[in-house]
Amino acid sequence: MNAPSSICRTSNIAGHVIRSVVAHDEPEPSFLHSLADLARALPSPEALTRKRASLRAVVTTPDFHPGKPVPVGVVADLEGAVLPHMIGSDIGCGMRMVVLEDVTADQLSTPLLDHHLRHLFFQGGRDIALTGSDRHAILREGLPGLLDNLQRASTGLLSKLDLSRAWVDLERHSDNGVFSCEDIDPDFADYAQIDDDHRRDAILGTIGGGNHFVELGYVDHVADGAFARAAGLKSGSVVLVVHSGSLDFGQRVGTATKERARIASRSGEDWRVLSMEMQPHLYRRYLDGHANAVNAAFANRFFIELAAVEAVARALGREVDHRLVYDAPHNTVWQNGNIVRHRKGACPARGVGVMASSPYEWLGEPVILPGSMGDGAWLLAGCGSSSFLESAAHGAGRKLSRQEARSKTNIDGGLRVVGPVDPEARLCGAGRTLWPRSRLASRKKRRRHTNQSTALWRRWSKRT
């Protein structure tokens, strides 16, 4: 019998009870370091009481690791308040998975794919043309608002969009691709000023920094046929995975909220706590700005998908049909009555019977878990564990710091990385091995498994 891949443990830190799923090979000093960071990041029970709030529950996932100012892999339910610093500036960051129809892994070996990916993502070829009305609709009404606008007029890359397919795919988004809000944050007024003039967007459709990436690969193993059929996947299917967020929008909301909260705080108060009852204006403005940023993140991943599919289509010399598997943020908050659920680097993982009208209603919510650069990713099914706040790991965790990772050169030979510079250009003169997958990114992470979700399929095994 195989040893369990993780264990559950309970800790008491800073007056709070923390439930954790810990990978069985997690070094104890690493876990304790992250736990100490979490203790400093959580307001004390007394500070919450002063703001008429309370921490109902907090859990950590198997990829729990240090982060600034809050460790990654944390889920917390707060009553009567929101903690903007827990989410930080990468608001709405999440994963998107798409299956490409009638495309094989061998077809991705063409050097033309690298050329077109480089042109579209790094050399000004995205051609994402939006009107002021489109921008307003994105921030205010998310993907449904954008699609409604595009029915009236579109140009550039968006003119190639199959709108009927896009409307159907909305049910394959967490929250149907929109976080509700009362208004657009005043800081975004210029960007969202309503007009009908198409302008190429300099922000949306870009990958961003950090560990964000775009990856193409194929399914090499199916563990649950029913779930795979609902997802539109089978062995050999070529898939596109996007990991990105809200870019400048989340950065502005996170930074500006921090400044406003500090200025408005009274002596002795914990400025990190925005009280629903005592600070209604700041609380409401943060949630509206947060929703604007999450909606921008949904649109950003959507545009990245279109650009990547366009690169594949140009490389193959034909149109490529594609369908969404799932899209969900893993760095955001959800309000339900007086309870605000914070997920900092953790995926929603609802179970069977709760996602009404979704293709996954009776299968569990999809969880997209990327592996290390050079390792495989997994598509998982949420189990809806109430003990762990219906959440699961969002990534592979971190074995090395980013600085340590930069010093490593042993990237898997089965992976080719596409960046702004063409390694075969005359000024570079360096060749590369071509394999049928590519990633637009650079990161080093360590895979860890979780007992909160069930592995359904895996892809990207090295070709030999």
C-alpha positions in Angstrom: 0.0 0.0 0.0 1.4 3.4 -1.0 2.1 5.9 1.8 -0.2 8.9 1.8 1.1 11.9 -0.1 0.0 14.3 2.6 -1.0 14.6 6.2 -3.4 16.9 8.1 -2.3 18.8 11.1 -3.7 21.6 13.3 -1.6 24.5 14.7 -2.4 27.4 17.1 -0.7 30.6 16.1 -1.3 34.1 17.2 -4.5 33.1 18.8 -5.9 31.4 15.6 -6.4 27.8 14.9 -4.8 26.8 11.5 -5.7 23.5 9.7 -3.1 22.4 7.2 -2.6 19.7 4.6 1.1 19.1 4.5 3.0 17.2 1.8 4.6 14.1 3.4 8.1 15.1 2.3 7.7 18.7 3.3 10.8 19.8 5.3 9.6 20.8 8.8 11.7 24.0 8.9 10.1 25.1 5.7 6.6 24.5 7.0 7.3 26.3 10.3 8.9 29.2 8.5 5.7 29.7 6.4 3.6 29.2 9.5 5.5 32.0 11.3 5.0 34.3 8.3 1.3 33.6 8.4 1.2 34.4 12.1 2.6 37.8 11.4 0.2 38.3 8.4 -3.0 37.6 10.3 -4.5 40.3 12.5 -4.8 39.4 16.2 -8.2 38.4 17.5 -8.3 41.7 19.5 -7.6 43.7 16.4 -10.4 42.0 14.6 -12.8 42.5 17.5 -12.0 46.3 17.5 -13.2 46.3 13.9 -16.3 44.2 14.7 -14.9 41.3 12.7 -13.8 37.8 13.4 -11.7 35.1 11.7 -14.0 32.1 11.3 -11.5 29.7 9.8 -8.1 29.5 8.2 -6.5 26.6 6.3 -3.3 26.0 4.3 -2.8 23.9 1.2 0.1 21.4 0.4 1.9 24.1 -1.7 2.0 26.4 1.3 5.2 28.5 1.0 6.6 31.9 2.0 5.3 35.0 0.2 5.2 38.7 0.8 3.5 39.9 2.9 1.3 36.7 3.2 2.4 33.1 2.5 1.0 31.4 -0.6 -1.5 28.6 -0.2 -3.8 30.2 2.4 -7.6 30.2 2.6 -9.4 32.3 5.3 -13.0 33.0 6.0 -13.5 36.4 7.7 -16.8 37.7 9.1 -17.5 41.4 8.9 -14.3 42.5 7.2 -11.9 42.0 4.3 -8.1 41.8 4.4 -6.8 43.3 1.1 -3.1 42.7 2.1 -3.9 38.9 2.0 -4.6 39.0 -1.7 -2.0 41.7 -2.5 -1.7 43.2 -6.0 -1.9 40.1 -8.1 -5.7 40.2 -7.9 -7.6 37.7 -10.0 -4.6 35.7 -11.0 -5.7 32.3 -12.2 -5.6 29.5 -14.7 -7.3 28.9 -18.0 -7.2 25.6 -19.9 -8.3 25.2 -23.5 -8.4 22.1 -25.8 -7.4 22.6 -29.5 -9.5 20.5 -31.9 -7.8 18.5 -34.7 -4.3 19.4 -33.7 -1.7 16.8 -32.9 1.4 17.1 -30.7 3.7 16.4 -33.6 2.3 19.4 -35.5 3.6 21.7 -32.7 7.2 20.8 -33.5 7.3 23.3 -36.4 9.7 26.3 -35.8 6.9 28.4 -37.3 5.1 28.1 -34.0 7.9 29.8 -32.1 8.1 32.6 -34.7 4.4 33.3 -34.5 4.2 33.1 -30.7 7.1 35.5 -30.4 5.5 37.9 -32.9 2.1 37.9 -31.2 3.3 38.1 -27.6 6.6 40.0 -27.7 6.7 41.9 -30.9 3.5 43.9 -31.0 1.4 41.5 -33.0 -1.5 40.9 -30.5 -3.9 43.2 -32.4 -6.4 43.4 -29.4 -8.5 46.3 -30.5 -11.1 47.6 -28.0 -13.4 50.6 -27.8 -14.0 52.6 -24.7 -17.3 50.8 -24.4 -15.5 47.4 -24.5 -13.2 48.5 -21.8 -16.0 49.8 -19.7 -17.9 46.5 -20.2 -14.9 44.4 -19.2 -14.3 46.2 -15.9 -18.0 46.5 -15.0 -19.6 43.3 -16.4 -16.7 40.9 -17.1 -16.7 38.6 -20.1 -20.5 38.6 -20.5 -20.4 42.4 -20.9 -17.5 42.2 -23.4 -19.2 39.5 -25.5 -22.4 41.5 -25.6 -20.5 44.5 -26.9 -18.6 42.5 -29.5 -21.9 41.4 -31.1 -22.2 45.0 -32.3 -18.7 45.7 -33.6 -15.3 44.1 -33.5 -12.0 44.3 -35.4 -8.5 42.9 -35.3 -8.0 39.6 -33.6 -11.5 39.8 -32.0 -13.1 39.9 -35.4 -12.1 36.2 -35.7 -13.9 35.2 -32.5 -16.7 32.6 -32.7 -19.2 34.5 -30.5 -21.7 31.6 -30.2 -18.9 29.3 -28.9 -17.7 32.0 -26.5 -21.2 32.4 -25.0 -21.4 28.7 -24.5 -18.0 28.6 -22.8 -19.2 31.1 -20.1 -20.6 28.2 -18.1 -17.1 26.8 -17.9 -15.8 29.8 -16.0 -15.8 30.3 -12.2 -18.6 32.7 -11.5 -19.5 32.7 -15.2 -16.6 35.0 -16.0 -17.8 38.0 -14.0 -17.5 39.4 -10.4 -20.3 41.7 -9.6 -19.6 45.3 -8.6 -21.6 48.5 -8.0 -19.3 50.7 -10.1 -15.9 51.1 -11.8 -13.2 52.4 -9.5 -12.5 56.1 -10.1 -8.8 55.3 -10.8 -9.9 53.5 -13.9 -12.3 56.2 -15.2 -10.0 57.3 -18.0 -9.3 53.8 -19.2 -13.1 52.9 -19.1 -14.3 56.2 -20.7 -17.2 55.2 -23.0 -16.6 55.8 -26.8 -16.8 53.8 -30.0 -13.2 54.3 -31.2 -11.2 51.1 -31.6 -7.7 51.3 -30.1 -5.0 48.6 -29.6 -4.9 47.8 -25.9 -1.4 48.0 -24.4 -2.3 46.1 -21.2 -4.8 43.3 -21.8 -3.6 40.2 -23.6 -0.1 40.3 -22.1 1.3 37.5 -19.9 2.7 39.6 -17.1 5.7 38.9 -14.9 6.6 36.6 -12.0 5.7 32.9 -12.7 3.0 33.7 -15.2 3.1 31.7 -18.4 1.4 30.3 -21.5 2.0 26.6 -22.3 1.1 24.2 -25.1 1.2 20.5 -24.6 -0.8 17.3 -24.8 -2.7 14.8 -22.6 -0.7 11.7 -22.0 -2.9 9.9 -19.4 -6.6 9.9 -18.6 -7.5 8.6 -15.1 -11.3 9.4 -15.1 -13.0 9.0 -18.4 -16.3 10.6 -17.4 -14.6 13.8 -16.2 -12.4 13.8 -19.3 -15.4 13.6 -21.6 -17.1 16.5 -19.8 -13.9 18.5 -20.2 -13.7 17.6 -23.9 -10.4 15.8 -23.4 -8.9 12.4 -24.5 -5.5 10.9 -24.7 -3.4 12.9 -27.1 -5.5 16.0 -27.0 -3.5 19.2 -27.5 -4.2 21.7 -24.7 -3.3 25.3 -24.0 -2.8 26.4 -20.4 -2.7 30.1 -19.4 -1.5 31.4 -16.0 -2.0 35.2 -15.6 -3.8 37.9 -13.8 -5.1 41.5 -13.8 -1.7 43.2 -14.5 -1.8 46.9 -13.8 -5.4 46.8 -12.6 -4.7 44.6 -9.6 -1.5 46.5 -8.9 -3.3 49.8 -8.7 -6.1 48.4 -6.5 -3.7 46.7 -4.1 -1.3 49.6 -3.8 -4.0 52.4 -3.5 -6.1 50.4 -1.0 -3.0 50.0 1.2 -2.3 53.7 1.1 -5.9 54.7 1.9 -6.3 52.2 4.7 -3.1 53.5 6.4 -4.2 57.1 6.1 -7.7 56.3 7.5 -6.6 54.1 10.4 -6.8 55.4 13.9 -4.1 55.1 16.5 -3.9 51.5 17.8 -6.0 50.0 15.0 -4.7 47.4 12.6 -5.0 49.2 9.2 -5.0 45.9 7.3 -8.5 45.2 8.4 -11.3 46.9 6.4 -14.5 46.7 8.4 -17.8 46.1 6.7 -19.6 48.1 9.4 -17.1 50.7 10.6 -15.4 51.5 7.2 -18.2 51.0 4.7 -16.8 53.4 2.1 -13.3 51.9 2.0 -14.7 48.4 2.2 -17.1 49.0 -0.7 -14.4 50.8 -2.8 -12.0 47.9 -2.3 -14.6 45.2 -3.3 -15.6 47.2 -6.4 -12.0 47.8 -7.5 -11.2 44.2 -6.7 -14.1 43.0 -8.9 -12.9 45.4 -11.7 -9.5 43.7 -11.5 -10.8 40.2 -11.4 -13.0 41.0 -14.5 -9.9 42.4 -16.2 -8.1 39.1 -15.4 -10.8 37.0 -16.9 -10.6 39.1 -20.1 -6.8 39.0 -20.0 -6.6 35.2 -20.0 -9.4 35.1 -22.7 -7.3 37.4 -25.0 -4.1 35.5 -24.3 -5.9 32.3 -25.4 -7.0 33.9 -28.6 -3.5 35.1 -29.4 -2.0 31.7 -28.7 -4.6 29.9 -30.8 -3.9 32.4 -33.6 -0.2 31.6 -33.4 -1.0 27.9 -33.8 -3.4 28.6 -36.6 -0.7 30.6 -38.5 1.9 27.9 -37.9 -0.4 25.3 -39.3 -1.8 27.5 -42.1 -5.5 26.9 -41.2 -8.2 27.8 -38.7 -8.1 26.0 -35.3 -11.3 25.2 -33.4 -10.9 25.4 -29.7 -13.1 24.9 -26.6 -12.7 26.0 -23.0 -12.1 23.4 -20.3 -12.2 25.8 -17.3 -11.1 29.2 -16.1 -10.8 30.1 -12.4 -8.9 32.7 -10.3 -6.8 31.5 -7.4 -5.9 34.8 -5.8 -9.1 36.7 -4.9 -12.0 37.1 -2.4 -15.6 36.0 -2.6 -18.3 37.6 -0.4 -21.3 35.6 0.7 -23.4 37.7 3.1 -21.2 38.8 6.0 -18.5 36.2 5.2 -15.6 37.0 2.9 -13.6 34.0 1.7 -10.0 34.9 0.9 -7.9 32.6 -1.3 -4.3 33.5 -1.5 -2.8 31.1 -4.0 -5.5 28.5 -3.6 -8.0 27.1 -6.1 -11.8 26.9 -5.5 -12.5 23.2 -5.4 -16.2 22.7 -4.9 -17.6 19.2 -4.9 -20.5 17.4 -6.5 -24.0 18.9 -6.7 -23.2 22.6 -6.0 -22.3 24.0 -9.5 -25.8 24.4 -10.9 -26.1 24.5 -14.7 -22.3 23.7 -15.1 -21.1 20.7 -17.1 -19.2 19.8 -13.9 -22.2 20.0 -11.5 -22.1 16.2 -10.8 -18.4 15.7 -11.2 -16.7 18.4 -9.1 -15.1 21.7 -9.9 -12.0 21.5 -12.2 -8.7 22.4 -10.5 -5.9 23.2 -12.9 -2.6 22.4 -11.2 0.6 23.3 -13.1 3.8 21.5 -12.5 7.4 22.7 -12.5 8.9 24.0 -15.6 9.6 20.8 -17.4 7.1 18.7 -15.4 3.5 17.8 -16.2 0.4 19.6 -15.1 -2.7 18.0 -13.8 -6.4 18.6 -14.1 -8.1 17.6 -10.8 -11.7 17.4 -9.6 -12.7 19.3 -6.4 -14.1 17.2 -3.6 -15.8 20.1 -1.8 -14.2 19.5 1.6 -15.8 21.8 4.1 -13.0 21.2 6.5 -10.6 22.8 4.0 -13.0 25.5 2.8 -13.7 23.9 -0.6 -10.2 24.8 -1.7 -7.1 23.0 -3.1 -3.5 23.7 -4.0 -3.0 26.1 -6.9 0.5 25.1 -8.0 3.4 22.9 -7.4 4.9 24.8 -4.4 8.4 26.1 -4.4 11.6 24.1 -3.8 13.9 26.9 -4.8 13.7 30.7 -4.4 13.5 32.5 -7.8 17.1 33.6 -7.4 18.2 30.0 -6.8 16.2 28.9 -9.8 17.8 31.4 -12.1 21.2 29.8 -11.4 20.0 26.4 -12.5 20.5 25.4 -16.2 19.1 21.8 -16.3 15.7 22.6 -17.8 14.0 19.4 -19.1 15.1 18.7 -22.7 11.4 18.0 -23.6 10.5 21.6 -23.0 11.2 24.5 -25.3 10.8 28.1 -23.9 9.8 30.9 -26.2 10.9 34.4 -25.2 11.4 37.8 -26.9 14.8 36.7 -28.4 15.0 34.2 -31.2 17.9 31.9 -30.2 18.4 31.0 -33.9 18.8 34.6 -35.0 22.2 35.3 -36.6 23.3 37.5 -33.6 22.6 34.5 -31.2 23.8 31.5 -33.2 22.5 29.0 -30.6 20.4 26.0 -31.6 17.7 24.2 -29.7 16.0 20.8 -29.5 12.4 20.9 -30.7 9.7 19.0 -28.8 5.9 19.2 -29.3 5.3 21.6 -26.4 6.4 25.1 -25.5 6.1 27.5 -22.7 6.2 31.3 -22.6 7.6 31.7 -19.1 10.4 31.0 -16.7 9.9 29.4 -13.3 11.0 26.6 -11.0 8.5 24.9 -8.8 8.2 21.6 -7.1 5.1 19.4 -7.5 3.1 18.4 -4.4 -0.1 16.4 -4.4 -3.2 17.0 -2.3 -5.8 14.8 -0.8 -8.4 17.6 -1.4 -8.8 16.7 -5.1 -8.5 13.7 -7.3 -6.1 13.5 -10.2 -7.9 13.1 -13.5 -5.4 13.5 -16.2 -1.8 14.4 -16.8 0.1 15.7 -19.8 3.5 16.8 -21.0 5.6 13.6 -20.5 9.0 13.8 -22.2 9.1 12.5 -25.7 11.8 9.9 -26.3 
